[in-house]
Amino acid sequence: MTYDPEANEAMQKPNAVAASASDASDGEGASKPKANKKSGNKPNNVRKIRIERMMSKAELARRANLSVLTIDRVEKGFGCRMDTKRKILEALGLRLADRVRVFGEEE
């Protein structure tokens, strides 16, 4: 086989065009807000109470036998199962009657 510089250059150009196109799309997406208003997030007091008790997300997750990702999602207002709420309440040292104060009213 012989080395053909023109063929090598032609093979590299489509990659360069694809890379510049992806760079342009990344720049446009960075200016858009990440939170969607229709996402259904409901504010709650889990983060506030966790911080008042000087507890990290990892510690709360360990005590509640949940993942840190689950704690993070709950604190951001995403929905979760009733059992998850119960575990979080118990791990924070709260009673089940405090559910409304922590998570708000159910729909």
N, CA and C atoms as a LAMMPS dump frame, in Angstrom:
ITEM: TIMESTEP
0
ITEM: NUMBER OF ATOMS
321
ITEM: BOX BOUNDS ff ff ff
-5.0000000000000000e+02 5.0000000000000000e+02
-5.0000000000000000e+02 5.0000000000000000e+02
-5.0000000000000000e+02 5.0000000000000000e+02
ITEM: ATOMS id mol type element x y z
1 1 1 N 0.828 -1.191 0
2 1 2 C 0 0 0
3 1 3 C 0.869 1.251 0
4 2 1 N 0.383 2.263 -0.635
5 2 2 C 1.098 3.528 -0.669
6 2 3 C 0.28 4.577 0.07
7 3 1 N 0.968 5.556 0.585
8 3 2 C 0.328 6.631 1.338
9 3 3 C -0.207 7.672 0.376
10 4 1 N -1.498 8.005 0.48
11 4 2 C -2.127 9.011 -0.385
12 4 3 C -2.578 10.172 0.499
13 5 1 N -1.86 11.312 0.519
14 5 2 C -2.221 12.422 1.408
15 5 3 C -3.586 13.011 1.107
16 6 1 N -4.026 13.01 -0.142
17 6 2 C -5.336 13.562 -0.475
18 6 3 C -6.458 12.702 0.091
19 7 1 N -6.279 11.403 0.016
20 7 2 C -7.294 10.5 0.574
21 7 3 C -7.366 10.66 2.085
22 8 1 N -6.228 10.802 2.724
23 8 2 C -6.185 10.987 4.171
24 8 3 C -6.856 12.289 4.567
25 9 1 N -6.62 13.36 3.804
26 9 2 C -7.229 14.654 4.078
27 9 3 C -8.741 14.597 3.895
28 10 1 N -9.198 13.89 2.859
29 10 2 C -10.633 13.769 2.602
30 10 3 C -11.326 13.016 3.729
31 11 1 N -10.644 12.053 4.3
32 11 2 C -11.231 11.27 5.392
33 11 3 C -11.346 12.107 6.668
34 12 1 N -10.463 13.063 6.853
35 12 2 C -10.477 13.872 8.061
36 12 3 C -11.495 14.999 7.991
37 13 1 N -11.828 15.499 6.821
38 13 2 C -12.743 16.63 6.7
39 13 3 C -14.144 16.348 7.232
40 14 1 N -14.77 15.207 6.921
41 14 2 C -16.106 14.977 7.478
42 14 3 C -16.111 14.978 9.005
43 15 1 N -15.047 14.472 9.6
44 15 2 C -14.966 14.473 11.062
45 15 3 C -14.867 15.889 11.607
46 16 1 N -14.121 16.727 10.914
47 16 2 C -13.982 18.104 11.366
48 16 3 C -15.311 18.837 11.254
49 17 1 N -16.059 18.578 10.16
50 17 2 C -17.366 19.209 9.99
51 17 3 C -18.316 18.726 11.076
52 18 1 N -18.313 17.426 11.361
53 18 2 C -19.191 16.876 12.4
54 18 3 C -18.837 17.444 13.759
55 19 1 N -17.546 17.604 14.036
56 19 2 C -17.138 18.143 15.329
57 19 3 C -17.577 19.59 15.478
58 20 1 N -17.456 20.387 14.406
59 20 2 C -17.854 21.786 14.501
60 20 3 C -19.367 21.907 14.641
61 21 1 N -20.117 20.994 14.021
62 21 2 C -21.572 21.031 14.143
63 21 3 C -21.988 20.695 15.567
64 22 1 N -21.317 19.722 16.179
65 22 2 C -21.682 19.372 17.561
66 22 3 C -21.261 20.469 18.53
67 23 1 N -20.136 21.134 18.245
68 23 2 C -19.719 22.241 19.096
69 23 3 C -20.741 23.364 19.057
70 24 1 N -21.286 23.626 17.866
71 24 2 C -22.264 24.703 17.717
72 24 3 C -23.539 24.362 18.468
73 25 1 N -23.963 23.116 18.409
74 25 2 C -25.193 22.752 19.107
75 25 3 C -25 22.784 20.612
76 26 1 N -23.788 22.446 21.094
77 26 2 C -23.534 22.512 22.536
78 26 3 C -23.603 23.946 23.043
79 27 1 N -23.106 24.874 22.253
80 27 2 C -23.126 26.274 22.664
81 27 3 C -24.529 26.815 22.759
82 28 1 N -25.404 26.381 21.854
83 28 2 C -26.783 26.861 21.887
84 28 3 C -27.53 26.281 23.077
85 29 1 N -27.287 25.013 23.377
86 29 2 C -27.994 24.348 24.461
87 29 3 C -27.588 24.874 25.826
88 30 1 N -26.386 25.425 25.941
89 30 2 C -25.908 25.893 27.238
90 30 3 C -26.696 27.099 27.732
91 31 1 N -27.266 27.896 26.808
92 31 2 C -27.976 29.091 27.221
93 31 3 C -29.408 28.804 27.655
94 32 1 N -29.928 27.625 27.33
95 32 2 C -31.295 27.286 27.692
96 32 3 C -31.363 26.855 29.149
97 33 1 N -32.422 27.2 29.848
98 33 2 C -32.55 26.752 31.23
99 33 3 C -32.759 25.245 31.272
100 34 1 N -32.178 24.588 32.281
101 34 2 C -32.252 23.14 32.377
102 34 3 C -33.549 22.665 32.994
103 35 1 N -34.154 23.449 33.832
104 35 2 C -35.392 23.033 34.486
105 35 3 C -36.575 23.292 33.569
106 36 1 N -37.398 22.314 33.417
107 36 2 C -38.584 22.434 32.593
108 36 3 C -39.76 22.785 33.494
109 37 1 N -40.517 23.797 33.117
110 37 2 C -41.639 24.221 33.952
111 37 3 C -42.716 23.156 34.034
112 38 1 N -42.791 22.288 33.048
113 38 2 C -43.797 21.245 33.028
114 38 3 C -43.31 19.949 33.657
115 39 1 N -42.164 19.967 34.32
116 39 2 C -41.589 18.733 34.855
117 39 3 C -42.331 18.221 36.078
118 40 1 N -43.155 19.033 36.723
119 40 2 C -43.944 18.569 37.851
120 40 3 C -43.189 18.541 39.168
121 41 1 N -42.104 19.256 39.289
122 41 2 C -41.358 19.294 40.541
123 41 3 C -42.158 20.05 41.591
124 42 1 N -42.251 19.458 42.785
125 42 2 C -42.947 20.108 43.885
126 42 3 C -41.936 20.435 44.969
127 43 1 N -41.856 21.673 45.39
128 43 2 C -40.892 22.023 46.435
129 43 3 C -41.229 21.31 47.743
130 44 1 N -40.185 20.951 48.478
131 44 2 C -40.375 20.338 49.792
132 44 3 C -39.297 20.846 50.738
133 45 1 N -39.358 20.411 51.976
134 45 2 C -38.443 20.902 53.005
135 45 3 C -37.394 19.877 53.411
136 46 1 N -37.178 18.847 52.614
137 46 2 C -36.233 17.801 52.984
138 46 3 C -34.831 18.373 53.136
139 47 1 N -34.378 19.147 52.164
140 47 2 C -33.018 19.71 52.219
141 47 3 C -32.865 20.626 53.433
142 48 1 N -33.845 21.468 53.662
143 48 2 C -33.791 22.411 54.779
144 48 3 C -33.673 21.666 56.109
145 49 1 N -34.48 20.649 56.29
146 49 2 C -34.459 19.899 57.55
147 49 3 C -33.166 19.102 57.676
148 50 1 N -32.69 18.531 56.571
149 50 2 C -31.426 17.775 56.602
150 50 3 C -30.276 18.684 57.025
151 51 1 N -30.24 19.893 56.485
152 51 2 C -29.164 20.832 56.826
153 51 3 C -29.3 21.298 58.277
154 52 1 N -30.524 21.535 58.741
155 52 2 C -30.737 21.913 60.147
156 52 3 C -30.194 20.853 61.093
157 53 1 N -30.264 19.591 60.679
158 53 2 C -29.776 18.485 61.497
159 53 3 C -28.3 18.195 61.229
160 54 1 N -27.663 19.072 60.43
161 54 2 C -26.241 18.964 60.09
162 54 3 C -25.912 17.574 59.542
163 55 1 N -26.704 17.152 58.579
164 55 2 C -26.558 15.826 57.989
165 55 3 C -26.262 15.969 56.498
166 56 1 N -25.328 15.184 56.003
167 56 2 C -25.034 15.201 54.568
168 56 3 C -26.048 14.335 53.825
169 57 1 N -26.074 14.499 52.511
170 57 2 C -26.944 13.645 51.705
171 57 3 C -26.546 12.184 51.856
172 58 1 N -25.252 11.944 51.914
173 58 2 C -24.766 10.566 52.048
174 58 3 C -25.205 9.966 53.382
175 59 1 N -25.148 10.745 54.439
176 59 2 C -25.565 10.243 55.752
177 59 3 C -27.064 9.962 55.774
178 60 1 N -27.854 10.867 55.215
179 60 2 C -29.301 10.646 55.155
180 60 3 C -29.608 9.413 54.317
181 61 1 N -28.925 9.261 53.205
182 61 2 C -29.139 8.087 52.351
183 61 3 C -28.791 6.803 53.095
184 62 1 N -27.698 6.815 53.832
185 62 2 C -27.295 5.63 54.59
186 62 3 C -28.318 5.286 55.661
187 63 1 N -28.764 6.295 56.405
188 63 2 C -29.737 6.058 57.481
189 63 3 C -31.091 5.607 56.942
190 64 1 N -31.459 6.102 55.761
191 64 2 C -32.755 5.765 55.17
192 64 3 C -32.678 4.512 54.292
193 65 1 N -31.476 3.988 54.105
194 65 2 C -31.263 2.834 53.233
195 65 3 C -31.744 3.14 51.808
196 66 1 N -31.352 4.332 51.318
197 66 2 C -31.672 4.786 49.968
198 66 3 C -30.376 5.218 49.289
199 67 1 N -30.433 5.472 48.003
200 67 2 C -29.244 5.968 47.305
201 67 3 C -29.153 7.487 47.445
202 68 1 N -27.953 7.997 47.3
203 68 2 C -27.748 9.448 47.337
204 68 3 C -28.497 10.093 46.174
205 69 1 N -28.544 9.41 45.042
206 69 2 C -29.277 9.928 43.886
207 69 3 C -30.76 10.099 44.211
208 70 1 N -31.328 9.151 44.937
209 70 2 C -32.74 9.264 45.334
210 70 3 C -32.94 10.462 46.249
211 71 1 N -32.065 10.644 47.211
212 71 2 C -32.162 11.799 48.116
213 71 3 C -32.064 13.091 47.313
214 72 1 N -31.139 13.133 46.376
215 72 2 C -30.965 14.328 45.54
216 72 3 C -32.229 14.624 44.747
217 73 1 N -32.823 13.612 44.168
218 73 2 C -34.046 13.81 43.381
219 73 3 C -35.206 14.265 44.254
220 74 1 N -35.338 13.686 45.422
221 74 2 C -36.421 14.087 46.338
222 74 3 C -36.238 15.54 46.745
223 75 1 N -35 15.928 47.072
224 75 2 C -34.74 17.314 47.469
225 75 3 C -35.018 18.289 46.334
226 76 1 N -34.877 17.857 45.108
227 76 2 C -35.167 18.715 43.957
228 76 3 C -36.653 18.772 43.649
229 77 1 N -37.449 17.979 44.345
230 77 2 C -38.891 18.062 44.199
231 77 3 C -39.512 17.024 43.297
232 78 1 N -38.728 16.052 42.839
233 78 2 C -39.294 14.994 42.016
234 78 3 C -40.12 14.064 42.9
235 79 1 N -41.091 13.435 42.307
236 79 2 C -41.952 12.526 43.045
237 79 3 C -41.214 11.287 43.518
238 80 1 N -41.759 10.665 44.545
239 80 2 C -41.182 9.423 45.046
240 80 3 C -42.283 8.586 45.679
241 81 1 N -41.961 7.36 45.982
242 81 2 C -42.925 6.449 46.591
243 81 3 C -43.189 6.84 48.039
244 82 1 N -44.344 6.391 48.527
245 82 2 C -44.698 6.653 49.923
246 82 3 C -43.688 6.001 50.866
247 83 1 N -43.206 4.819 50.511
248 83 2 C -42.222 4.117 51.331
249 83 3 C -40.92 4.917 51.428
250 84 1 N -40.527 5.558 50.328
251 84 2 C -39.328 6.403 50.332
252 84 3 C -39.518 7.584 51.269
253 85 1 N -40.695 8.192 51.233
254 85 2 C -40.982 9.312 52.142
255 85 3 C -40.915 8.847 53.594
256 86 1 N -41.467 7.665 53.868
257 86 2 C -41.445 7.132 55.23
258 86 3 C -40.005 6.917 55.695
259 87 1 N -39.165 6.352 54.836
260 87 2 C -37.76 6.112 55.19
261 87 3 C -37.032 7.424 55.477
262 88 1 N -37.295 8.441 54.662
263 88 2 C -36.644 9.739 54.862
264 88 3 C -37.095 10.367 56.172
265 89 1 N -38.39 10.323 56.447
266 89 2 C -38.902 10.89 57.703
267 89 3 C -38.26 10.209 58.908
268 90 1 N -38.21 8.889 58.89
269 90 2 C -37.612 8.159 60.016
270 90 3 C -36.124 8.454 60.143
271 91 1 N -35.423 8.553 59.015
272 91 2 C -33.99 8.845 59.048
273 91 3 C -33.705 10.255 59.567
274 92 1 N -34.641 11.168 59.362
275 92 2 C -34.486 12.534 59.877
276 92 3 C -34.937 12.647 61.333
277 93 1 N -35.451 11.56 61.888
278 93 2 C -35.913 11.58 63.276
279 93 3 C -37.269 12.233 63.441
280 94 1 N -38.079 12.201 62.406
281 94 2 C -39.398 12.82 62.451
282 94 3 C -40.478 11.748 62.549
283 95 1 N -41.673 12.181 62.95
284 95 2 C -42.823 11.273 63.008
285 95 3 C -43.506 11.244 61.648
286 96 1 N -44.281 10.211 61.422
287 96 2 C -45.015 10.113 60.165
288 96 3 C -46.03 11.244 60.033
289 97 1 N -46.49 11.773 61.152
290 97 2 C -47.44 12.885 61.135
291 97 3 C -46.805 14.168 60.586
292 98 1 N -45.479 14.221 60.539
293 98 2 C -44.775 15.396 60.012
294 98 3 C -44.671 15.377 58.487
295 99 1 N -45.265 14.385 57.854
296 99 2 C -45.162 14.214 56.412
297 99 3 C -45.591 15.462 55.649
298 100 1 N -46.706 16.05 56.035
299 100 2 C -47.216 17.22 55.313
300 100 3 C -46.274 18.4 55.477
301 101 1 N -45.706 18.566 56.652
302 101 2 C -44.773 19.674 56.892
303 101 3 C -43.508 19.514 56.049
304 102 1 N -43.072 18.288 55.819
305 102 2 C -41.847 18.035 55.086
306 102 3 C -42.095 17.991 53.58
307 103 1 N -43.111 17.245 53.152
308 103 2 C -43.323 17.005 51.729
309 103 3 C -44.456 17.815 51.121
310 104 1 N -45.254 18.464 51.922
311 104 2 C -46.382 19.226 51.397
312 104 3 C -47.6 18.345 51.217
313 105 1 N -48.684 18.961 50.763
314 105 2 C -49.936 18.225 50.564
315 105 3 C -49.85 17.326 49.347
316 106 1 N -50.504 16.183 49.44
317 106 2 C -50.601 15.254 48.298
318 106 3 C -51.669 15.763 47.339
319 107 1 N -51.521 15.409 46.08
320 107 2 C -52.509 15.818 45.076
321 107 3 C -53.588 14.791 44.948
